[in-house]
Amino acid sequence: MVATRELAEVARRERMDVVLVQEQYAAADDIIQTGADSKAGLLLVKTDIAVTTLAHMSNSHCMVVHVGPCDLYLVSCYFQYGDRIDPHLDHLGRVLTGLRGRRILIGVDCNAHSPMWHCERRHYVGRGSEAEYRRQQVEGFILGLNLILHNRENQPATFAGPRGESNVDLTMSTRGVDVRDWRVLDGAGSSDHRLITCRVGGADSTVARAEPVEEPVRFRDRGVDWDAFERMIQFRMGDIRWGATAAQVAESFSDVVEQVAKECLGVRKHRSYYGYEWWNEELDKLRVVTARKRKVWQRMKVIGGYREAAARAEFQKSRGRYRWTMREVQRAHFVKIAESGNADPWGIAYRAATGRCTAPRNVINGLALAEGYADDTSGAMSGMLRALCPDDDLTKDTRYHALVRIMATMVPSGRDVSNVGSVELGRIVGSLPNTAPGLDGISAVIVKHVWKAVQPEFVRVYEGCIQEGVFPKVWKSGRLLVIPKGNGRPATDPKAYRPITLLPVLGKILERIFLGLAKQLTNNINEQQHGFRVGRSTATALEGILGVVRGSAAKYVQLIFLDISGAFDNAWWPMVLVKAKRGGLPPNLYRLLNDYFNDRRVGFFVGSEVA
């Protein structure tokens, strides 16, 4: 347990990218695995590496992932000692057959001994028929599939337990995987299995992989000089061509805000490595001391006698203190998180209790699609986009749909609606929640300081958009986040995920202006509707249900709940426009709504990959 608990910090200090793990303990939430009782998994250390988990190829003792940037498949296996080895080899064989021709690196705890991976003779001779059978099966598997074994001589044994040392951990690959600098690190951690490191190359260089895509920026908005920012915003307003079209003015306005934010506020740095927030210097010192005493004990094994017993006692005492301190430091960290709920009831304690602390954003699951399973990062990302953000396919239109599209292009007649005033715009800006920004990295806090500095120019930008009936293209690009619903569906099912699009805050302001002016859209809404209505919410809907229940004289009240799957995600925009026209939407707002629906873009980022 202690070995898994310290692994992320050890891997970060060794500057590793990913770690294949076996026989991890069940509470290791930071390890990618197929279930709570998995015996094989992967620890993702770097935050900019895109990884796709292939659940359809994985089981409790075998974890298969695809690493996008280098087009490499990683397989972590655990051939449990008490199990028959044939089912484990059969499953791994099916994985290799399904990925035939791909570049695959395999890390396996095989619990078998052989001269092929440099075991001492005493480890594989005279150990019984079962040990001999395991050895022969693993040797035959490696030779039969032409796998390359990378274990080297003159390295420390991969396993060092109380009863001795041996080599049971194998590193294998298919052809085309350039494995270099294979080493066994002695003393890197407190696990009986020593950490094995290697460098992997051999990927073909392509244009698509030549330059990794950077994570969208997010500007700093705490502990900054807001006075300097506001002065620079005022100065840069002169760079905008105010006689241009509303869309061009809005784009220039956004560019100025971004540039000044970059100059005066700076960019938040992304974490390069995942690590433990609770780790401290005391644990570092204890880890080093424990590793040193372990080496002393292992050297004393050759001598034996009281010196070996004394060295072993010293090591066990040091390891016991290391484990106890680690547990206490971690416990104190979690107690602090729990107590933070008193000060911030919606903070990390609430998110952890409700299961809303999500997995790393550089991990994606391979989905089951109509054409088959996605078995690489590119296919998984494009499949996720198609499933969650479907395109409007004109080839499937009936004659009725074609007529609706024609009707949607016709702008209604009538008088344009008047512009929003500075008072109302100020109220909208002031009510913006401090949620995550869009691709431009401009948060609501930054926008509020822009409003404070240049109110007249701010109003002019949005008045131009309302008058011309345009929704600027610069505010139509969003960042897609995928959140697991936790509804029991398999990880390969696209319906197991909820899409959330982070849009630019400046665009959200125009959306709120539109809704405030387009009162015709809400006039004909049924009184029983609680969504999309001022003063209504899920709370008022529940109150209505409870009122009916309380008012009933019957012992039981039957409730019928109807859920239309994907109703919002698949709303057909031409029909929305036609209904808005029938509701009496003014011409300029109709043009704005039509423009809002056109040429929208979404970016789906997974590590250094984007779709």
Residue pairs with C-beta under 8 A, 6 or more apart in sequence:
1 25
2 190
2 191
2 319
2 322
2 323
2 326
3 189
3 190
3 191
3 192
3 193
4 21
4 24
4 25
4 28
4 31
5 326
5 330
6 189
6 190
6 283
6 287
6 326
7 19
7 21
7 43
7 189
8 30
8 43
8 45
8 274
8 275
8 276
9 275
9 276
9 279
9 283
10 188
10 189
10 195
10 287
11 19
11 43
11 45
11 195
12 45
12 273
12 274
12 275
14 185
14 188
14 195
14 197
16 45
16 197
17 45
17 46
17 49
18 42
18 43
18 44
18 45
18 46
18 49
18 51
18 67
18 74
19 42
19 43
19 45
19 195
20 40
20 42
20 63
20 74
20 75
20 76
20 107
21 28
21 31
21 40
21 41
21 42
21 43
21 76
22 39
22 40
22 76
22 77
22 78
22 107
22 108
22 109
22 169
22 193
23 39
23 40
23 78
23 109
24 31
24 33
24 38
24 39
24 41
26 36
26 37
28 41
30 43
30 274
31 41
31 42
31 43
32 41
32 42
32 43
32 44
32 51
32 53
32 63
32 65
32 359
32 363
33 40
33 41
33 42
33 63
34 41
34 55
34 58
34 59
34 60
34 63
35 60
37 60
38 60
38 61
38 63
39 60
39 61
39 78
39 80
40 60
40 61
40 62
40 63
40 76
40 77
40 78
41 63
41 76
42 51
42 63
42 65
42 74
42 76
44 51
44 274
44 360
44 362
44 363
45 273
45 274
46 272
46 273
46 274
46 362
47 270
47 271
47 272
47 273
47 274
47 360
47 362
47 607
48 212
48 215
48 270
48 272
48 362
48 607
48 608
49 67
49 68
49 69
49 362
49 607
49 608
50 67
50 68
50 69
50 362
50 364
50 377
50 381
50 606
50 607
50 608
50 609
51 65
51 66
51 67
51 68
51 362
51 363
51 364
51 377
51 606
51 607
52 65
52 66
52 68
52 363
52 364
52 365
52 366
52 374
52 375
52 376
52 377
52 380
52 606
53 63
53 64
53 65
53 363
53 364
53 365
53 366
53 491
54 64
54 65
54 66
54 366
54 373
54 375
55 365
55 366
55 490
55 491
55 492
56 366
56 368
56 373
56 492
57 64
57 94
57 95
57 98
57 99
57 375
58 64
59 91
61 77
61 78
61 79
61 80
61 83
61 88
61 91
62 75
62 76
62 77
62 78
62 88
62 91
62 92
62 95
63 75
63 76
63 77
64 73
64 74
64 75
64 95
65 73
65 74
66 72
66 73
66 74
66 366
66 375
66 376
66 377
66 380
67 73
67 74
67 377
68 376
68 377
68 378
68 606
68 607
68 608
68 609
69 209
69 212
69 607
69 608
69 609
70 200
70 201
70 203
70 209
71 103
71 203
71 204
71 209
71 376
72 103
72 104
72 105
72 177
72 200
72 203
73 99
73 102
73 103
73 104
73 105
74 104
74 105
74 106
74 107
75 92
75 95
75 104
75 105
75 106
75 107
75 108
76 106
76 107
76 108
77 88
77 92
77 106
77 107
77 108
77 109
77 110
78 88
78 108
78 109
79 85
79 88
79 89
79 108
79 109
79 110
79 111
79 112
79 134
79 138
80 88
80 111
81 111
85 110
85 112
85 133
85 134
85 137
85 138
86 137
89 137
89 138
89 141
92 106
92 108
92 141
93 141
93 145
96 104
96 145
96 174
98 375
99 375
102 174
103 173
103 174
103 176
103 177
103 202
103 203
104 173
104 174
104 177
105 171
105 172
105 173
105 177
105 179
105 200
106 147
106 170
106 171
106 172
106 173
107 169
107 170
107 171
107 196
108 169
108 170
108 172
109 168
109 169
109 193
110 134
110 138
110 168
110 169
110 170
111 134
111 168
112 131
112 134
112 135
112 137
112 138
112 168
113 119
113 123
113 124
113 127
113 131
113 135
113 166
113 167
113 168
114 124
114 135
114 138
114 139
115 121
115 124
116 139
116 142
116 149
117 149
117 151
117 167
117 170
118 151
118 152
118 153
118 155
118 167
119 166
119 167
120 166
123 166
123 167
124 131
124 132
124 135
138 170
141 147
142 149
142 172
146 174
146 175
147 172
147 173
147 174
148 172
148 173
148 174
148 175
148 177
148 179
149 170
149 171
149 172
150 171
150 172
150 173
150 179
150 182
150 198
151 158
151 167
151 170
151 171
151 182
152 182
155 182
155 183
155 184
156 165
156 184
156 185
156 186
156 194
157 165
157 166
157 167
157 184
157 194
158 166
158 167
158 168
158 169
158 184
158 193
158 194
158 196
159 165
159 166
159 167
159 168
159 169
159 192
159 193
159 194
160 192
160 194
160 294
160 298
161 192
164 301
165 298
169 193
169 196
171 179
171 182
171 196
171 198
173 179
176 202
177 200
177 202
178 200
178 201
178 202
179 198
179 199
179 200
180 198
180 199
180 200
180 201
181 197
181 198
181 199
182 196
182 197
182 198
183 196
183 197
183 198
184 194
184 195
184 196
185 194
185 195
185 196
185 197
186 194
186 295
187 291
187 292
187 294
187 295
188 194
188 195
188 291
189 195
189 287
189 291
190 287
190 290
190 291
190 294
190 319
190 322
190 323
203 209
212 608
212 609
213 605
213 608
213 609
213 610
214 608
215 270
215 605
216 439
216 441
216 479
216 603
216 605
217 262
217 267
217 268
217 441
218 267
218 268
218 436
218 437
218 441
218 443
219 261
219 262
219 265
219 266
219 267
219 268
219 441
219 442
219 443
219 446
220 265
220 266
220 267
220 268
221 265
221 443
221 445
221 446
224 264
224 265
224 266
225 264
226 449
228 264
229 260
229 261
229 264
229 265
229 446
229 449
229 453
230 449
230 450
230 452
230 453
231 453
232 260
232 263
232 264
233 256
233 257
233 260
233 449
233 450
233 453
233 454
234 453
234 454
236 256
236 259
236 260
237 256
237 454
237 457
239 252
239 256
240 249
240 252
240 253
240 256
240 457
241 248
241 249
241 252
242 249
242 460
244 252
245 464
245 468
245 470
246 461
246 464
246 465
246 467
246 468
246 470
246 472
247 465
247 468
247 470
247 472
247 473
247 474
249 460
249 461
249 464
250 461
250 464
250 465
250 472
250 474
250 475
250 506
251 472
251 473
251 474
253 457
253 461
253 506
254 440
254 442
254 472
254 474
254 475
254 504
254 506
257 442
257 446
257 447
257 450
257 506
258 440
258 441
258 442
261 441
261 442
261 446
265 446
267 441
274 360
276 330
277 333
278 329
278 330
278 332
278 333
278 334
279 329
280 329
282 325
282 329
283 322
283 325
283 326
283 329
286 318
286 321
286 322
286 325
286 326
287 322
289 318
289 322
290 315
290 318
290 319
290 322
293 311
293 314
293 315
293 318
293 319
294 315
294 319
296 311
296 314
296 315
297 308
297 311
297 312
297 314
297 315
299 311
300 307
300 308
300 310
300 311
300 312
301 308
337 348
337 349
337 352
338 349
339 349
340 347
340 348
340 349
341 347
341 349
341 350
348 357
350 356
351 357
355 486
358 483
358 484
359 484
361 481
361 605
361 606
361 607
362 606
362 607
362 608
363 606
364 377
364 380
364 381
364 384
364 482
364 606
365 380
365 491
365 492
366 373
366 374
366 375
366 376
366 379
366 380
366 492
367 373
367 374
367 380
367 383
367 384
367 387
367 492
367 493
367 494
368 490
368 492
368 493
368 494
369 383
369 386
369 387
369 494
373 492
374 380
374 382
374 383
377 606
377 609
378 609
378 611
381 604
381 606
381 609
381 611
382 611
383 494
384 482
384 494
384 497
384 604
384 611
385 480
385 602
385 604
385 611
387 494
388 480
388 482
388 494
388 497
388 499
388 569
389 480
389 499
389 569
389 602
390 569
390 570
392 572
392 573
397 405
401 574
404 574
404 575
404 578
405 574
407 574
407 578
407 581
408 573
408 574
408 575
408 577
408 578
408 581
408 594
409 594
410 581
411 587
411 590
411 591
411 594
412 581
412 584
412 585
412 586
412 587
412 590
413 587
414 584
414 586
414 587
415 586
415 587
416 467
416 469
416 586
416 587
416 588
416 589
417 466
417 517
417 518
417 586
417 588
417 589
419 463
419 466
419 467
420 459
420 462
420 463
420 466
420 513
420 516
420 517
421 459
422 455
422 456
422 459
424 513
424 516
425 458
425 459
425 462
425 509
425 513
426 451
426 455
428 509
428 512
428 513
428 516
429 447
429 448
429 451
429 458
429 509
430 448
432 444
432 447
432 448
432 505
432 508
432 509
433 444
434 443
434 444
434 445
435 444
436 443
436 502
437 443
437 444
437 502
437 504
437 505
438 477
438 478
438 479
438 502
438 503
438 504
438 505
438 507
439 477
439 478
439 479
439 502
439 504
439 603
440 474
440 504
440 506
442 504
442 505
442 506
443 505
444 505
446 505
447 505
447 506
447 509
450 458
451 458
462 509
462 510
462 513
465 471
465 472
465 510
465 592
466 513
466 517
466 588
466 589
466 592
467 588
468 588
468 591
469 587
469 588
469 589
469 590
469 591
469 592
469 595
470 591
470 592
470 595
471 507
471 510
471 592
471 595
471 596
472 507
472 510
473 599
474 504
475 503
475 504
475 506
475 507
475 510
476 507
476 596
476 599
476 600
476 601
477 504
477 600
477 601
477 602
477 603
478 501
478 502
478 503
478 504
478 600
478 601
478 602
478 603
479 501
479 502
479 602
479 603
479 604
479 605
480 499
480 500
480 501
480 602
480 603
480 604
481 499
481 500
481 501
481 502
482 497
482 498
482 499
482 500
482 604
483 497
483 498
483 499
483 500
484 491
484 496
484 497
484 498
485 495
485 496
485 497
485 498
487 496
489 495
489 496
490 496
495 565
499 569
501 602
511 596
514 589
514 592
514 593
514 596
515 521
517 586
517 589
518 580
518 585
518 586
518 589
518 593
520 580
520 583
520 584
520 585
520 586
521 580
521 583
521 585
522 532
522 533
522 534
523 583
524 583
525 532
525 533
528 544
529 536
530 536
530 537
530 538
530 540
530 541
530 544
545 559
548 557
549 557
573 597
576 593
576 597
577 590
577 593
577 594
577 597
580 590
580 593
581 590
585 593
603 610
603 611
604 610
604 611
